[in-house]
Amino acid sequence: MCGICGFVKLKSNKPQISDKYIKGMCDAMISRGPDGEGQWLQEENLAGFGHRRLSIIDLSDAASQPMSNCEGTVVITFNGEIYNYTDIRRELEKTGKYIWKTSHSDTEVIVHAYEEWGIDFLERLRGMFAIAIWDNRQHKFWLIRDRIGIKPIYYTIENDILTFASEIKSIHKVLPQKRKINEKAFYDYLSFLCTPCEDTLFEGIYKVRPGTWVCVEGNKITSRRYYDVLDYIDMSLSKAREEEIIESIQSELRTAVQLRTISDVPVGVFLSGGIDSSTNTALFSEVKKGSVKTFCVGYPEETESYQSEFHYAKMMSEFAHTEHYEHIITPDEAISFIPEMIYAQDEPIADPVCIPVYYVSKLARENGVTVAQVGEGSDELFWGYSHWKDFSKLNIWNSIPGTMWLKKNLINYYNGRKQEESYPYEILRRATRKEPLFWSGAEAFYETQKQKMVSGRIRRQLNDYTSFEAIRPTYERFMEKAPEASFLNWMSYADLNHRLPELLLMRVDKMSMLVSLECRVPFLDHKFVELAMSIPTSIKMKGWESKHILKKAVEGIIPNELIYRKKQGFGAPVQDWFKGVMGEQMKESVLNMVDNTDLFDRDYMHQHLENAPDIQDWFLYNLSLWWKKYIA
């Protein structure tokens, strides 16, 4: 795991760029790679790469980056891990074409794989990655994000130079003028708690989409989605028995976990005591020699809005015989970390879980671990959220033929009672516009709420725009390609494309890299994702039981008491924190942004903040602190 950065010129006659340009970008993200750094400049100054190294596989200097082949015709800077690199290396060694400079570097495997297969080498990779490649033979540049979007990569174009980096602050280091708010992205943030790809909250700075590459050849820029899980659905599972599917889940998940044990440094597991983290722990313990280290964080006993999971984590630790570590996050710790959290986020990731993710990462790093297994992705693949049931039942009602007149009458009913900001109104609004009822597993404010929140200038500028436009291409792709276009599969596909890569995985990346910890995500191994998305809806939703088929698959692997206990998501007691000094800080910070920008309707926002603070106010708080740090 590392930090990468660099530039490529769209026109060769641009001014000379020195290695100080790249050095400055590297210096802005030292925590991503405290073990070393490197820079490379192409001899004609057409491109340059930088790299901050966190040594995980092949700790020798020979594996340092940027790395080239022996001829210097292919150069790479790479962030991530390729778990099947040894298999690919063996295949390449059989050709007898390549001189190897390292004993077992996955980076060098990518270099020669690109030489052998061109950009199609991506089909062979099993892992997480953000990759930049310079092909000196063709003067061609590639910028690539992994299939699921586990690793972030940003870029901007200024004066016919494309500059890229693992973190936005690295781009700001050399292009400080790139600090203007993207107002459409701001409006979308108010829906999704993050900005959908390709936008960021900074105008002119973009994220590469998951499963996508960007190519620069001369002054021509092209972008292509090279991976879509819908192209890999196994239709044979539609006729498979439940027992066969259970065996497939167990086998593929064991493989995903085993692949992620590959490391030349210590690996541990985040353990909350839920199904996902407990399964990670059990399967990791099956293949790991010696005692596995597990890590859990929680809150003081008097916390009202979040129940402690320490008991369940300890139960699983004892079951798997792990070396277990715990940390209690106090309100003072949470508040003191917030300024650092805002800086690390680059752009708002309005999920308070950033705080416990940071502290559990810190706990792991302080206890000798450099790599940790985490459980993200399981809920999205196996129907793990209770509110998905509500959406599913609403969709059954919405699908009844001939009910449009009723929906329109109900809309008028709510209009007459000034209930436009309510949840029922938003559901009816989507239904009458023939939009999917489900937009994301995380929604902050509804469209009618946002229309009242934002300033008149923003409303006029966006005209009839709604944030459904940000996900419309995903929805249309799903409806066109999905072999089983069920509502459950839409919810999974929507979150695989948006909420997971830009919110949940982003919070893991930003918070763990702040303490130089690499996090691996077995449930989001692309082969396992393809399997999960191929399981028929009827089996996933059997008896309306959340995670039915996954629960059956892990029986005997973890205790039944953990499998069938009431679900509790990994969270943070924001409402408790708002009762103290954080509540006053929140109001002051949000009003400061409201009164000093032309983004919000001031009267509405002042009235809104007179109410007792709730989780929605955290989203505004996160935004206002970002604005103060990066814009104001």
C-alpha positions as CSV (number, residue, x, y, z in Angstrom):
1,M,0.0,0.0,0.0
2,C,1.4,3.3,-1.0
3,G,0.8,6.8,-2.3
4,I,1.3,7.5,-6.0
5,C,1.4,10.8,-8.0
6,G,2.7,12.4,-11.1
7,F,2.0,14.1,-14.4
8,V,1.7,13.6,-18.1
9,K,1.8,16.4,-20.8
10,L,-0.9,16.6,-23.4
11,K,1.3,18.9,-25.4
12,S,5.1,18.3,-25.6
13,N,5.9,22.0,-25.9
14,K,4.8,22.8,-22.3
15,P,7.3,24.3,-19.9
16,Q,9.8,22.0,-18.2
17,I,8.6,20.3,-15.0
18,S,11.3,19.5,-12.4
19,D,11.4,16.6,-9.9
20,K,10.6,19.2,-7.2
21,Y,7.1,19.2,-8.6
22,I,6.8,15.5,-7.9
23,K,8.7,15.7,-4.6
24,G,6.2,18.3,-3.4
25,M,3.3,15.9,-4.2
26,C,5.0,13.0,-2.4
27,D,5.7,15.1,0.7
28,A,1.9,15.9,1.0
29,M,1.1,12.2,1.6
30,I,4.0,10.8,3.7
31,S,1.6,8.8,6.0
32,R,0.7,6.7,2.9
33,G,4.3,5.6,2.6
34,P,6.7,6.2,5.5
35,D,9.1,3.5,4.3
36,G,10.6,5.4,1.4
37,E,10.0,7.5,-1.7
38,G,11.1,7.8,-5.3
39,Q,10.7,10.0,-8.3
40,W,11.1,9.5,-12.0
41,L,11.2,11.9,-15.0
42,Q,10.8,10.8,-18.6
43,E,13.9,12.0,-20.6
44,E,11.9,14.3,-22.8
45,N,10.0,15.6,-19.8
46,L,6.7,14.3,-21.2
47,A,5.8,12.5,-17.9
48,G,6.9,12.1,-14.4
49,F,6.0,9.8,-11.5
50,G,6.3,9.9,-7.7
51,H,5.8,7.2,-5.1
52,R,5.6,6.9,-1.3
53,R,6.2,3.4,-0.1
54,L,4.6,1.3,2.6
55,S,6.5,-1.9,2.4
56,I,4.2,-5.0,2.4
57,I,5.5,-7.5,-0.2
58,D,9.2,-7.8,-1.0
59,L,10.8,-5.4,1.5
60,S,14.0,-5.0,-0.5
61,D,15.2,-1.8,-2.2
62,A,14.9,-3.6,-5.5
63,A,11.1,-3.5,-5.2
64,S,11.1,0.3,-4.8
65,Q,9.0,2.5,-7.1
66,P,8.6,4.1,-9.6
67,M,9.8,0.9,-11.3
68,S,10.7,0.2,-14.9
69,N,11.6,-2.8,-17.0
70,C,15.3,-3.3,-17.8
71,E,15.0,-1.3,-21.1
72,G,13.2,1.6,-19.4
73,T,10.4,1.4,-22.0
74,V,7.6,0.7,-19.4
75,V,7.5,2.6,-16.1
76,I,4.9,2.2,-13.3
77,T,3.9,3.7,-10.0
78,F,1.4,1.5,-8.2
79,N,-0.7,1.6,-5.0
80,G,-2.3,-1.7,-3.8
81,E,-1.7,-5.4,-3.7
82,I,-2.0,-8.1,-6.4
83,Y,-2.8,-11.3,-4.5
84,N,-2.3,-13.7,-7.4
85,Y,1.0,-12.2,-8.5
86,T,2.9,-15.4,-8.1
87,D,0.6,-17.2,-10.5
88,I,1.0,-14.5,-13.1
89,R,4.8,-14.4,-12.6
90,R,5.0,-18.2,-13.2
91,E,3.1,-17.7,-16.5
92,L,5.4,-14.9,-17.6
93,E,8.5,-16.8,-16.6
94,K,7.5,-19.6,-19.0
95,T,7.8,-17.2,-21.9
96,G,11.5,-16.7,-21.2
97,K,11.2,-13.1,-22.4
98,Y,11.8,-11.1,-19.2
99,I,14.7,-10.3,-17.0
100,W,13.6,-10.1,-13.3
101,K,15.2,-7.6,-11.0
102,T,13.3,-8.7,-7.8
103,S,12.6,-11.9,-6.1
104,H,8.9,-11.6,-5.5
105,S,7.6,-8.0,-6.2
106,D,4.0,-7.8,-7.4
107,T,4.9,-4.4,-8.9
108,E,7.4,-6.0,-11.3
109,V,4.8,-8.6,-12.3
110,I,2.5,-5.7,-13.4
111,V,5.3,-4.2,-15.5
112,H,6.0,-7.4,-17.4
113,A,2.3,-8.3,-17.6
114,Y,1.6,-5.0,-19.4
115,E,4.5,-5.8,-21.8
116,E,3.0,-9.2,-22.5
117,W,-0.7,-8.5,-22.8
118,G,-1.0,-4.7,-23.1
119,I,-3.9,-3.1,-21.2
120,D,-5.7,-6.5,-21.3
121,F,-3.4,-7.6,-18.5
122,L,-6.0,-6.1,-16.1
123,E,-8.2,-9.2,-16.7
124,R,-5.6,-11.3,-14.9
125,L,-5.2,-9.2,-11.8
126,R,-6.9,-10.3,-8.5
127,G,-6.5,-7.5,-6.0
128,M,-6.9,-3.8,-5.2
129,F,-5.0,-1.2,-7.1
130,A,-4.5,2.3,-8.5
131,I,-1.9,2.1,-11.3
132,A,-0.2,4.7,-13.5
133,I,1.8,3.3,-16.5
134,W,4.0,5.2,-18.9
135,D,4.6,3.4,-22.2
136,N,7.7,5.0,-23.6
137,R,7.5,3.0,-26.9
138,Q,4.1,4.6,-27.8
139,H,4.3,7.7,-25.6
140,K,1.1,6.5,-24.0
141,F,-0.1,7.0,-20.4
142,W,-2.6,4.9,-18.4
143,L,-4.3,5.7,-15.2
144,I,-6.3,2.7,-13.7
145,R,-8.6,2.1,-10.8
146,D,-9.4,-1.4,-9.6
147,R,-12.7,-3.2,-10.4
148,I,-14.5,-2.4,-7.1
149,G,-12.9,1.0,-6.4
150,I,-11.1,-0.1,-3.2
151,K,-8.2,2.3,-3.9
152,P,-8.8,6.0,-4.8
153,I,-7.1,7.9,-7.6
154,Y,-7.7,11.6,-8.5
155,Y,-6.6,13.7,-11.5
156,T,-6.9,17.2,-12.9
157,I,-6.0,18.9,-16.1
158,E,-4.4,22.3,-16.0
159,N,-2.5,24.0,-18.9
160,D,-2.6,20.8,-20.9
161,I,-0.9,18.8,-18.2
162,L,-2.7,16.0,-16.4
163,T,-1.7,15.7,-12.8
164,F,-2.8,12.7,-10.7
165,A,-2.4,11.5,-7.1
166,S,-3.7,9.2,-4.4
167,E,-4.9,12.2,-2.4
168,I,-6.3,15.5,-3.4
169,K,-4.0,17.4,-1.0
170,S,-1.1,16.1,-3.1
171,I,-2.6,17.9,-6.2
172,H,-3.2,21.0,-4.1
173,K,0.5,21.0,-3.2
174,V,1.4,21.9,-6.8
175,L,-1.9,23.4,-8.0
176,P,-3.3,25.4,-5.0
177,Q,-5.7,27.2,-7.3
178,K,-7.8,24.0,-7.6
179,R,-9.8,24.9,-4.5
180,K,-13.1,26.1,-5.9
181,I,-16.3,24.4,-4.9
182,N,-18.0,22.2,-7.5
183,E,-21.6,23.3,-6.9
184,K,-23.3,20.4,-8.6
185,A,-21.2,18.0,-6.5
186,F,-22.1,20.0,-3.4
187,Y,-25.8,19.4,-4.3
188,D,-25.2,15.7,-4.8
189,Y,-23.2,15.5,-1.5
190,L,-26.4,16.6,0.3
191,S,-28.0,13.4,-1.0
192,F,-25.3,10.8,-0.9
193,L,-22.9,12.0,2.0
194,C,-20.2,11.9,-0.6
195,T,-19.7,13.0,-4.2
196,P,-20.5,10.5,-6.9
197,C,-17.8,9.8,-9.5
198,E,-16.3,11.4,-11.5
199,D,-16.9,14.5,-9.5
200,T,-15.2,15.7,-6.3
201,L,-16.2,18.7,-4.3
202,F,-13.3,20.6,-5.9
203,E,-14.2,22.0,-9.3
204,G,-11.8,20.6,-11.9
205,I,-10.6,17.6,-9.8
206,Y,-11.9,14.2,-10.7
207,K,-12.0,10.6,-9.4
208,V,-11.4,7.7,-11.8
209,R,-14.4,5.5,-11.7
210,P,-14.2,2.0,-10.3
211,G,-13.3,-0.6,-13.0
212,T,-12.2,2.2,-15.3
213,W,-9.0,3.3,-17.1
214,V,-8.1,6.7,-18.4
215,C,-5.6,6.8,-21.3
216,V,-3.6,9.8,-22.6
217,E,-2.0,9.6,-26.0
218,G,-0.7,12.9,-27.3
219,N,-3.4,15.4,-26.7
220,K,-6.2,12.8,-26.8
221,I,-7.8,11.6,-23.6
222,T,-10.1,8.5,-23.6
223,S,-11.8,6.7,-20.7
224,R,-13.3,3.2,-20.7
225,R,-15.0,1.0,-18.2
226,Y,-13.1,-2.3,-18.4
227,Y,-15.1,-4.2,-15.8
228,D,-18.7,-4.5,-14.9
229,V,-19.9,-7.3,-12.6
230,L,-23.0,-7.7,-14.7
231,D,-20.8,-9.1,-17.5
232,Y,-19.7,-12.0,-15.2
233,I,-23.0,-13.3,-13.8
234,D,-23.1,-17.1,-13.6
235,M,-26.5,-18.0,-14.9
236,S,-26.1,-21.7,-13.9
237,L,-26.7,-20.7,-10.3
238,S,-30.3,-19.9,-11.2
239,K,-30.9,-23.6,-11.1
240,A,-28.5,-24.5,-8.3
241,R,-29.7,-26.0,-5.0
242,E,-29.2,-24.0,-1.8
243,E,-26.7,-26.5,-0.6
244,E,-24.6,-26.1,-3.7
245,I,-24.6,-22.3,-3.3
246,I,-23.6,-22.6,0.3
247,E,-20.6,-24.7,-0.7
248,S,-19.6,-22.2,-3.4
249,I,-19.8,-19.3,-0.9
250,Q,-17.6,-21.2,1.6
251,S,-15.1,-22.1,-1.0
252,E,-14.8,-18.7,-2.7
253,L,-14.7,-16.8,0.6
254,R,-12.0,-19.1,2.0
255,T,-9.9,-18.4,-1.2
256,A,-10.5,-14.7,-0.9
257,V,-9.3,-14.6,2.8
258,Q,-6.4,-16.9,2.1
259,L,-5.1,-14.7,-0.7
260,R,-5.2,-11.8,1.6
261,T,-2.9,-13.4,4.1
262,I,0.0,-12.9,1.6
263,S,2.4,-10.4,3.2
264,D,6.0,-9.9,4.4
265,V,4.7,-7.9,7.4
266,P,2.3,-8.8,10.2
267,V,-1.4,-9.0,9.3
268,G,-4.4,-8.7,11.8
269,V,-8.2,-8.5,11.7
270,F,-10.7,-5.8,12.7
271,L,-13.2,-7.7,14.9
272,S,-16.5,-6.2,16.1
273,G,-18.3,-9.5,16.8
274,G,-20.7,-9.3,13.9
275,I,-21.0,-11.9,11.1
276,D,-18.6,-10.3,8.7
277,S,-15.7,-9.6,11.0
278,S,-16.1,-12.8,12.9
279,T,-16.1,-14.8,9.6
280,N,-12.9,-13.0,8.6
281,T,-11.4,-13.9,11.9
282,A,-12.3,-17.5,11.7
283,L,-11.2,-18.1,8.1
284,F,-8.0,-16.1,8.6
285,S,-7.2,-18.2,11.7
286,E,-7.5,-21.4,9.7
287,V,-4.6,-20.5,7.5
288,K,-2.5,-18.2,9.7
289,K,0.4,-19.8,11.5
290,G,0.5,-18.7,15.1
291,S,-1.9,-16.4,17.1
292,V,-3.9,-13.9,15.1
293,K,-4.2,-10.4,16.4
294,T,-7.7,-8.9,16.5
295,F,-8.8,-5.4,17.2
296,C,-12.0,-3.8,18.5
297,V,-13.1,-0.3,19.5
298,G,-16.1,0.9,21.4
299,Y,-17.5,3.6,23.7
300,P,-18.0,4.3,27.4
301,E,-20.8,2.3,29.1
302,E,-22.9,5.3,29.6
303,T,-23.3,5.9,25.9
304,E,-27.0,5.7,25.1
305,S,-27.2,5.7,21.3
306,Y,-24.7,2.9,20.7
307,Q,-24.5,-0.4,22.5
308,S,-21.1,-2.0,23.2
309,E,-20.1,-4.9,21.1
310,F,-17.0,-5.8,23.2
311,H,-18.9,-8.9,24.6
312,Y,-19.4,-10.4,21.1
313,A,-15.9,-9.6,20.0
314,K,-14.4,-11.3,23.0
315,M,-16.6,-14.3,22.4
316,M,-15.3,-14.6,18.8
317,S,-11.7,-14.0,20.0
318,E,-12.0,-16.8,22.5
319,F,-13.5,-19.1,19.9
320,A,-10.7,-18.5,17.4
321,H,-8.0,-18.2,20.1
322,T,-6.8,-14.7,18.9
323,E,-4.6,-12.2,20.7
324,H,-7.3,-9.6,21.2
325,Y,-6.9,-5.8,21.8
326,E,-9.6,-3.2,22.7
327,H,-9.9,0.5,23.0
328,I,-12.7,2.7,24.4
329,I,-13.1,6.0,22.5
330,T,-14.0,8.8,24.8
331,P,-16.0,11.9,23.7
332,D,-12.9,14.0,24.2
333,E,-10.9,11.7,21.9
334,A,-13.5,11.9,19.2
335,I,-13.7,15.7,19.3
336,S,-10.0,16.2,19.4
337,F,-9.6,13.9,16.3
338,I,-12.1,15.8,14.1
339,P,-9.7,18.5,12.7
340,E,-7.2,15.7,11.6
341,M,-10.1,13.7,10.2
342,I,-11.2,16.6,8.0
343,Y,-7.7,17.1,6.7
344,A,-7.3,13.3,6.0
345,Q,-10.7,13.1,4.2
346,D,-9.6,15.5,1.3
347,E,-13.3,16.0,0.6
348,P,-16.2,15.3,3.1
349,I,-16.9,11.7,3.8
350,A,-19.9,12.4,6.0
351,D,-19.9,9.2,7.9
352,P,-19.1,9.5,11.6
353,V,-17.7,5.9,11.4
354,C,-14.5,7.6,10.2
355,I,-13.8,8.2,13.9
356,P,-13.9,4.5,15.1
357,V,-12.2,3.4,11.8
358,Y,-9.3,5.7,12.7
359,Y,-9.0,4.5,16.3
360,V,-9.2,0.8,15.4
361,S,-6.5,1.4,12.7
362,K,-4.4,3.2,15.3
363,L,-4.8,0.4,17.8
364,A,-3.7,-2.2,15.2
365,R,-0.6,-0.1,14.1
366,E,0.4,0.5,17.7
367,N,0.3,-3.3,18.4
368,G,2.7,-4.3,15.6
369,V,0.3,-4.8,12.7
370,T,0.8,-3.2,9.2
371,V,-2.1,-5.0,7.4
372,A,-5.6,-5.6,8.6
373,Q,-8.6,-7.5,7.2
374,V,-11.9,-5.6,7.2
375,G,-15.5,-6.7,6.6
376,E,-16.9,-4.1,4.1
377,G,-19.1,-5.3,1.3
378,S,-21.0,-8.2,2.9
379,D,-24.1,-6.2,3.7
380,E,-24.4,-4.9,0.2
381,L,-24.0,-8.3,-1.4
382,F,-26.2,-10.3,1.0
383,W,-29.1,-8.0,1.9
384,G,-27.7,-7.0,5.3
385,Y,-29.5,-3.8,6.0
386,S,-32.9,-3.6,7.6
387,H,-34.0,-0.5,5.7
388,W,-33.5,-2.5,2.4
389,K,-36.5,-4.6,3.6
390,D,-38.6,-1.4,3.8
391,F,-37.5,-0.4,0.3
392,S,-38.3,-3.9,-1.0
393,K,-41.8,-3.8,0.4
394,L,-42.4,-0.3,-0.9
395,N,-41.3,-1.5,-4.3
396,I,-43.9,-4.3,-4.3
397,W,-46.5,-1.6,-3.7
398,N,-45.0,0.6,-6.4
399,S,-45.1,-2.2,-8.9
400,I,-48.8,-2.8,-8.7
401,P,-50.3,-1.9,-12.2
402,G,-52.7,1.0,-12.4
403,T,-51.8,2.8,-9.2
404,M,-50.3,6.0,-10.7
405,W,-53.5,7.9,-10.1
406,L,-53.3,7.0,-6.4
407,K,-49.7,8.1,-6.1
408,K,-50.5,11.5,-7.7
409,N,-53.4,12.0,-5.4
410,L,-51.3,11.2,-2.4
411,I,-48.7,13.7,-3.6
412,N,-51.4,16.3,-3.7
413,Y,-52.5,15.3,-0.2
414,Y,-49.0,15.8,1.2
415,N,-48.6,19.1,-0.7
416,G,-51.7,20.5,0.9
417,R,-50.3,19.7,4.3
418,K,-46.9,21.1,3.6
419,Q,-45.3,17.7,4.1
420,E,-42.9,18.0,1.1
421,E,-39.8,17.3,3.3
422,S,-41.2,14.0,4.6
423,Y,-40.0,10.5,3.7
424,P,-43.4,9.4,2.3
425,Y,-43.5,12.4,0.0
426,E,-40.0,11.7,-1.4
427,I,-41.0,8.0,-2.1
428,L,-44.1,9.2,-3.9
429,R,-42.2,11.8,-5.8
430,R,-39.8,9.2,-7.1
431,A,-42.7,6.8,-7.9
432,T,-44.6,9.4,-10.0
433,R,-41.4,10.3,-11.9
434,K,-40.8,6.5,-12.6
435,E,-37.4,6.7,-10.8
436,P,-36.2,3.8,-8.7
437,L,-37.3,4.2,-5.1
438,F,-33.8,3.2,-3.9
439,W,-31.0,5.6,-4.7
440,S,-28.4,4.7,-2.2
441,G,-27.9,2.8,1.1
442,A,-26.9,6.2,2.6
443,E,-29.1,9.2,2.0
444,A,-28.8,12.5,3.8
445,F,-31.4,14.9,2.6
446,Y,-34.3,14.4,0.1
447,E,-34.8,16.5,-3.1
448,T,-37.5,18.7,-1.6
449,Q,-35.4,19.3,1.5
450,K,-32.4,20.3,-0.5
451,Q,-34.5,22.7,-2.6
452,K,-35.3,24.5,0.6
453,M,-31.8,24.3,2.0
454,V,-29.9,25.7,-0.9
455,S,-29.8,29.3,-2.0
456,G,-31.9,30.7,-4.7
457,R,-28.9,31.1,-6.9
458,I,-28.0,27.4,-6.6
459,R,-31.7,26.5,-7.4
460,R,-31.7,28.7,-10.5
461,Q,-28.3,27.4,-11.6
462,L,-29.2,23.7,-11.3
463,N,-32.7,24.4,-12.8
464,D,-34.6,21.0,-12.8
465,Y,-31.6,18.9,-11.9
466,T,-32.0,16.2,-9.3
467,S,-29.3,14.0,-7.8
468,F,-30.9,11.0,-9.6
469,E,-29.0,12.2,-12.6
470,A,-25.7,11.3,-10.8
471,I,-26.8,7.6,-10.7
472,R,-29.0,7.5,-13.8
473,P,-26.2,5.9,-16.0
474,T,-25.8,3.2,-13.4
475,Y,-29.5,2.5,-13.3
476,E,-29.8,2.4,-17.1
477,R,-26.8,0.1,-17.4
478,F,-28.4,-2.2,-14.8
479,M,-31.8,-2.3,-16.5
480,E,-30.1,-3.0,-19.8
481,K,-27.7,-5.7,-18.8
482,A,-28.8,-7.4,-15.6
483,P,-29.9,-11.0,-16.2
484,E,-32.2,-10.8,-13.2
485,A,-33.2,-7.1,-12.8
486,S,-34.8,-7.6,-9.4
487,F,-35.1,-4.7,-7.0
488,L,-32.7,-6.4,-4.6
489,N,-30.1,-6.8,-7.3
490,W,-30.6,-3.1,-8.1
491,M,-29.9,-2.1,-4.5
492,S,-26.7,-4.2,-4.5
493,Y,-25.6,-2.9,-7.8
494,A,-26.3,0.7,-6.9
495,D,-24.2,0.5,-3.8
496,L,-21.4,-1.5,-5.4
497,N,-21.1,1.4,-7.9
498,H,-21.5,4.4,-5.6
499,R,-21.8,4.1,-1.8
500,L,-19.2,1.4,-1.4
501,P,-16.3,2.9,-3.4
502,E,-17.0,6.6,-2.6
503,L,-18.1,6.4,1.0
504,L,-17.4,3.2,2.8
505,L,-14.2,2.2,1.2
506,M,-13.0,5.8,1.0
507,R,-13.4,6.1,4.8
508,V,-11.4,2.9,5.3
509,D,-8.6,4.1,3.0
510,K,-8.3,7.6,4.3
511,M,-8.5,6.7,8.0
512,S,-6.2,3.7,7.9
513,M,-3.6,5.4,5.7
514,L,-3.4,8.2,8.2
515,V,-1.6,5.7,10.5
516,S,0.1,3.9,7.6
517,L,-2.0,0.8,7.8
518,E,-3.1,-1.2,4.8
519,C,-6.7,-2.6,4.9
520,R,-7.8,-5.6,2.8
521,V,-11.4,-6.5,2.0
522,P,-12.0,-10.2,1.4
523,F,-15.8,-9.8,0.8
524,L,-15.0,-7.5,-2.2
525,D,-12.7,-9.9,-3.9
526,H,-14.1,-9.6,-7.5
527,K,-14.6,-13.3,-7.9
528,F,-16.6,-13.4,-4.7
529,V,-18.6,-10.4,-5.8
530,E,-19.4,-12.1,-9.0
531,L,-20.6,-15.2,-7.2
532,A,-22.7,-13.2,-4.7
533,M,-24.3,-11.2,-7.5
534,S,-25.2,-14.5,-9.3
535,I,-27.2,-15.9,-6.4
536,P,-30.9,-15.8,-7.2
537,T,-33.0,-13.2,-5.4
538,S,-35.3,-15.9,-4.1
539,I,-32.5,-17.5,-2.2
540,K,-31.1,-14.3,-0.8
541,M,-34.5,-13.0,0.3
542,K,-35.8,-16.4,1.7
543,G,-38.2,-15.7,4.5
544,W,-37.3,-12.0,4.4
545,E,-34.3,-12.9,6.6
546,S,-31.3,-10.6,6.2
547,K,-28.2,-12.4,5.0
548,H,-30.1,-15.7,4.9
549,I,-27.7,-17.6,2.6
550,L,-24.5,-16.1,4.1
551,K,-25.7,-17.1,7.6
552,K,-26.3,-20.7,6.4
553,A,-22.8,-20.7,4.8
554,V,-21.0,-19.7,8.0
555,E,-22.8,-22.0,10.3
556,G,-20.1,-24.1,11.9
557,I,-17.4,-21.6,11.0
558,I,-18.5,-19.1,13.7
559,P,-20.8,-19.5,16.8
560,N,-24.5,-19.5,16.1
561,E,-24.9,-16.9,18.8
562,L,-23.0,-14.5,16.7
563,I,-24.7,-15.5,13.5
564,Y,-28.3,-15.0,14.7
565,R,-27.9,-12.2,17.2
566,K,-29.6,-8.9,16.3
567,K,-27.7,-7.0,13.7
568,Q,-25.7,-3.9,14.9
569,G,-23.8,-1.9,12.4
570,F,-20.4,-0.5,13.0
571,G,-21.3,3.0,14.2
572,A,-20.6,6.1,16.3
573,P,-22.8,7.7,19.0
574,V,-23.1,11.1,17.3
575,Q,-26.3,12.0,19.2
576,D,-24.6,11.5,22.5
577,W,-21.7,13.6,21.4
578,F,-24.0,16.4,20.2
579,K,-25.4,16.7,23.8
580,G,-22.1,18.1,24.9
581,V,-19.6,20.7,23.5
582,M,-19.7,19.1,20.0
583,G,-23.3,20.3,19.6
584,E,-22.4,23.9,20.1
585,Q,-19.4,23.5,17.9
586,M,-21.5,22.0,15.2
587,K,-24.0,24.9,15.1
588,E,-21.3,27.5,15.2
589,S,-19.4,25.8,12.3
590,V,-22.4,25.2,10.1
591,L,-23.8,28.8,10.6
592,N,-20.3,30.2,9.8
593,M,-20.5,28.5,6.4
594,V,-24.1,29.4,5.8
595,D,-23.5,33.1,6.6
596,N,-20.3,33.4,4.6
597,T,-21.2,31.6,1.4
598,D,-23.9,31.8,-1.2
599,L,-24.7,28.1,-1.0
600,F,-27.5,27.9,1.5
601,D,-30.8,29.6,2.2
602,R,-29.9,31.4,5.4
603,D,-33.4,31.8,6.9
604,Y,-34.2,28.1,6.4
605,M,-30.8,26.9,7.8
606,H,-31.0,29.2,10.8
607,Q,-34.4,27.8,11.6
608,H,-33.3,24.2,11.0
609,L,-30.4,24.6,13.4
610,E,-32.7,25.7,16.2
611,N,-34.0,22.2,16.5
612,A,-32.2,19.5,18.6
613,P,-29.2,18.2,16.5
614,D,-29.5,14.8,14.9
615,I,-27.5,12.7,12.5
616,Q,-28.3,15.0,9.5
617,D,-26.5,17.8,11.3
618,W,-23.3,15.6,11.3
619,F,-23.4,15.7,7.5
620,L,-23.6,19.5,7.5
621,Y,-20.9,19.7,10.2
622,N,-18.5,17.6,8.2
623,L,-19.1,19.8,5.2
624,S,-18.7,23.1,7.1
625,L,-15.4,21.9,8.6
626,W,-14.1,20.9,5.2
627,W,-15.1,24.3,3.7
628,K,-13.3,26.1,6.5
629,K,-10.2,23.9,6.1
630,Y,-9.9,23.8,2.3
631,I,-11.9,26.7,0.9
632,A,-12.4,29.6,3.3
